[in-house]
Amino acid sequence: MSAHRPPWIERFARTLVRWRWIALLLVGCITVLLLAQVRSLEVRLQHETILPAAHPYVRTSQRIESLFGGRNQIVIGIVPVEGTVYSPAMVAVVRRLTDGLLSLPGIVPHQVLSLTSPQTKAILALEDGMSVEPLVPLVPTDSAFAETLRQRLDANPVYRNTIVSADGSTAIVIGDFTQTAESPSYRDRVTAVRALIEREDASTVRFALGGIAVNLAWLEWYSQEMAWLFGVALLNVMVVLYLSFRSLQGMIIPMCTALLSSLWALGIIAAAGVPLDIANVTTPILIMAIAAGHSIQMLKYYYEMYAKLQDQHEAVVAAMTRVGPVMLAAGTIAIVGFLSLLIFDIPAIRLFGLFTAAGVAAALILELTCIPALRACLPAPQRRDVTRHPLAPNKASATPRSTASLFTPTNLSIPLLFGLGGVTLLVGSWLVTVDNSMRGNFQTSSQVRQDDTLLNQRMGGTNTLSLLIEGPTNDSMLEPSVLQAMVATQRFIERYDQVGKTLSLADYLARMNRVMRGDVPEADHPPESRELAAQYLLLYSSGGDPRDFDTLVDPSYRQAVITAYLKSDSTAYFKRLAADLDAFLPTVFPPDYRVSLGGGLAESLALNDTIVEGKLQNIVQVGLIIAVLSAVFFRSVLAGCLVTIPLMMAVIANFGVMGYFGIRLDIGTAIVAAMSIGIGADYSIYFLYRLREERRKTATLSETMARTRASAGTAVLLVALSVGCGYAVLMISPFQFHIRMGLLVAVTMAASSVSTTVLLPWLLLRWPPRFVEPASPSLPESERSRLCA
Amino acid sequence: MRITHIILGLITTSSLVMPLCVGGTELSGRDIMERNFQAERFPQMHNNETMNMISPDGAVRTRKLSSISKLSPNGIDTSLRTTFEQPADIRGTVFLQIQHSTESDDLWVYLPGLKKVRRLTSGNKKDSFFGSEFSYGDLLVPAVDTFTHTLLRTEVLAGDSCYVVESKPATPQAADDVGYALKRSWILTTNFHEKRIEYYDAANRLLKSQYVSQIQEISTHPSRWWAMQREMLNARSGYRTVIIFDRLDTQTPVSDDVFSAQSLSRGK
């Protein structure tokens, strides 16, 4: 690339104008093809795509899922309006919902847990033996039922706080689905469960839905809202464009680029067979904003050229010749910026980066083919369209002179202001917390959060920690030392105030041991010999079902899991607990046993680790790529460094605002920084390019700067306004994920555009770099006058 | 040509219908199941069996056990004593079940690890047979009139002519006890031994399927048959259990003493 007008772009522009109808036809064909793909697009989340697959916690969680299930859990909380769940009527509700869940397609029968599920057995003491029977055999109507059920639950405490609350005010039915790419979506699953609930009498019982499947279903529902948010964003951008150009053509042509680019981006996503997810569902708005930004730059040049040349086709060629190279450079840099997201270990972020890069490429192609061709076909703009808008050439050179006094090398108010603001925001960035709890994506007033709060308060906790224990051989889990280690680990975890319940195979074996030894409390511990443990389990299997313990131990008894339910979803809290467990576990488990952590909380922490590490890596990487590409484009290392200054300000503003506003760093906000850097780089590149161009026509650098700020600077502010407004629309969403993204994109756009149009000019005037000076001597006065006319 | 087809069709149809009438009397579903019940009744039996429990991913857990059974004087109920031989952890564990057709079964266990005999509650027919996919009711078949039987048709199954009989629990209590809502049996027309049984829930969804093979005639007077291999496939979980009878002895007399709870700890 070169700052000089390369002949190829001019030749290309002329060819395009000549064959404009063919170009439009080709673009039309591609658009129709991609549009056909879009019809098959749907919003669909896959749990794995929002997790870092290589992280040990995630790997353990996946292994736990493959061995014991539980990855797509749905929890139905049953809360009687009056009394407890120990009434025949309430147990009947539990039974109907349990049977209803069992009848749903894709449900894993042995993962359905409730008071009445087949595997919920009471281990009861007989006078001279043991009885294993369903906790609630049938729904009786006698008055002693409540007391009998209460006694059975007292005798089998494993069910307290897991399927029924300690006070009997709430019962839950837990289901687990097999979820594959071909399965119904999470929202379909939850809709089916809601249909079961709606059959019940709402005047006697109310329900709360929880579990990962419900959270993911809500994420899908909220992601679907992106369709109308896109419409509102479109209107926003149109308003900004109309205000910028004060003409219909000025509004419609950039919108053509924006809409077609978004459509192409969606078509590419659909053609790749990838569903829309929580991250890439924002791609169309982003592409629309970026495409509109590029289009504004091109349109502004076109009007300038048309005003000068008064020939429509020549103006198209001239605008393309001038803007084409810088647009390609800026676009390439944005593409590389987005592609840098491929380093993330989180599939959703990788896909977002990939498809946004494809969308930006589509925008570049359209802006350099379809739009010039279209413009060449349309009637020439009217004089008032060219002259009356705020970017008109006659206004451009006049407006900023009023602020020119600010931009003197001796005026230190600008660096002071930016320095102070930068330091303040930098301090704020230290306050940023990393938190990836899924419920944090929802408003506290939302149904999903209220349900979760209810379940969390009444049951053991809706946040899980799982410890996967892997032994060296089959039946390793029956070793007394291991069973005792399980008990010790459970007691250790239960010391933490936020832990509401722990559960393991050892609980059941302890219960059997107690019952078989005359139901004395002293025998309430796992059996002392491996043989007795095996015999108890054989005994249990003769009355129960061999897979009653499927959620706790695998059929070979080589792997088992301890599950802890926590009321807190704080990853910081979990991190302390995990660190303590790392020190504790080797002291109780034999050395040839491996114990690893998994579960929902561990996955959140894995996401935190990956995002923090990946984010820092990503910011440095994108910054370097932009600096290098800019240095090549301007043939100046200093230019490369200057381009990154507004980006650094944007990053600082991003994290500073996050810190002060208590916005967490999560999978969504992690994307914003990379996005902002990718978009923001355009600003400084366009600005520096225009500055160098203007320098050839003006005598002094301060005059050059005034003209550049008036033309490219105003355009940058308008583009930032268009992108910022486009994204700010997300803030009206009820979904925290979108709100945070909308706010932060607006903030970073403001920071990078203001830095480009205020700080960068001051720096360039204070220390004039050589790359700004034209390679050839300044133009003669007569030529300058002609160009400036 | 067309007449030949008609004649061949008539011959085929009649060959299927013929077994329905034995000795000039048409058999009902109940008659067939009664004969099926009797076809496997032995006064006593000693056997050794291997039970392979196979997970969907192919992992196999093997248990070896020996059983002694004796038919009670009413010709319906059976007493069964099962001793586990392998694996080592459970060697010597003995279960005793005394079947009562009119009341709950008696169930006792001896655990060598505890060195004590303990009584268990009367097992439901639907309870798993020692962790396998078979239930007690699948192996110790309840009395014929526990179900109502309907003969659906006759058909050829893997080369053998079979009655297809549908059996439904006669009472809600029976349905709860056996754990399924409907059973469809393929009964061999030649010896009235079952060849395949499918079990369905109330929504007519398949729960599990039993495949019976290596059916041998053990005695001719009266005619008694025994399947040396049974396989039960759980349609929901994909788990299956294969029981192979390694040794069968129906001649050696069995003392009533072996069916007392006291005898379990003595290993007799």
Boltz contact constraints between the chains, C-beta under 6 A:
constraints:
  - contact:
      token1: [A, 109]
      token2: [B, 236]
      max_distance: 6.0
  - contact:
      token1: [A, 128]
      token2: [B, 119]
      max_distance: 6.0
  - contact:
      token1: [A, 129]
      token2: [B, 118]
      max_distance: 6.0
  - contact:
      token1: [A, 129]
      token2: [B, 119]
      max_distance: 6.0
  - contact:
      token1: [A, 129]
      token2: [B, 120]
      max_distance: 6.0
  - contact:
      token1: [A, 131]
      token2: [B, 121]
      max_distance: 6.0
  - contact:
      token1: [A, 529]
      token2: [B, 113]
      max_distance: 6.0
  - contact:
      token1: [A, 531]
      token2: [B, 89]
      max_distance: 6.0
  - contact:
      token1: [A, 531]
      token2: [B, 113]
      max_distance: 6.0
  - contact:
      token1: [A, 532]
      token2: [B, 113]
      max_distance: 6.0
  - contact:
      token1: [A, 534]
      token2: [B, 89]
      max_distance: 6.0
  - contact:
      token1: [A, 534]
      token2: [B, 90]
      max_distance: 6.0
  - contact:
      token1: [A, 535]
      token2: [B, 90]
      max_distance: 6.0
  - contact:
      token1: [A, 535]
      token2: [B, 93]
      max_distance: 6.0
  - contact:
      token1: [A, 535]
      token2: [B, 111]
      max_distance: 6.0
  - contact:
      token1: [A, 535]
      token2: [B, 113]
      max_distance: 6.0
  - contact:
      token1: [A, 538]
      token2: [B, 90]
      max_distance: 6.0
  - contact:
      token1: [A, 538]
      token2: [B, 93]
      max_distance: 6.0
  - contact:
      token1: [A, 539]
      token2: [B, 109]
      max_distance: 6.0
  - contact:
      token1: [A, 541]
      token2: [B, 128]
      max_distance: 6.0
  - contact:
      token1: [A, 541]
      token2: [B, 130]
      max_distance: 6.0
  - contact:
      token1: [A, 541]
      token2: [B, 131]
      max_distance: 6.0
  - contact:
      token1: [A, 542]
      token2: [B, 130]
      max_distance: 6.0
  - contact:
      token1: [A, 543]
      token2: [B, 127]
      max_distance: 6.0
  - contact:
      token1: [A, 545]
      token2: [B, 128]
      max_distance: 6.0
  - contact:
      token1: [A, 546]
      token2: [B, 128]
      max_distance: 6.0
  - contact:
      token1: [A, 546]
      token2: [B, 131]
      max_distance: 6.0
  - contact:
      token1: [A, 555]
      token2: [B, 55]
      max_distance: 6.0
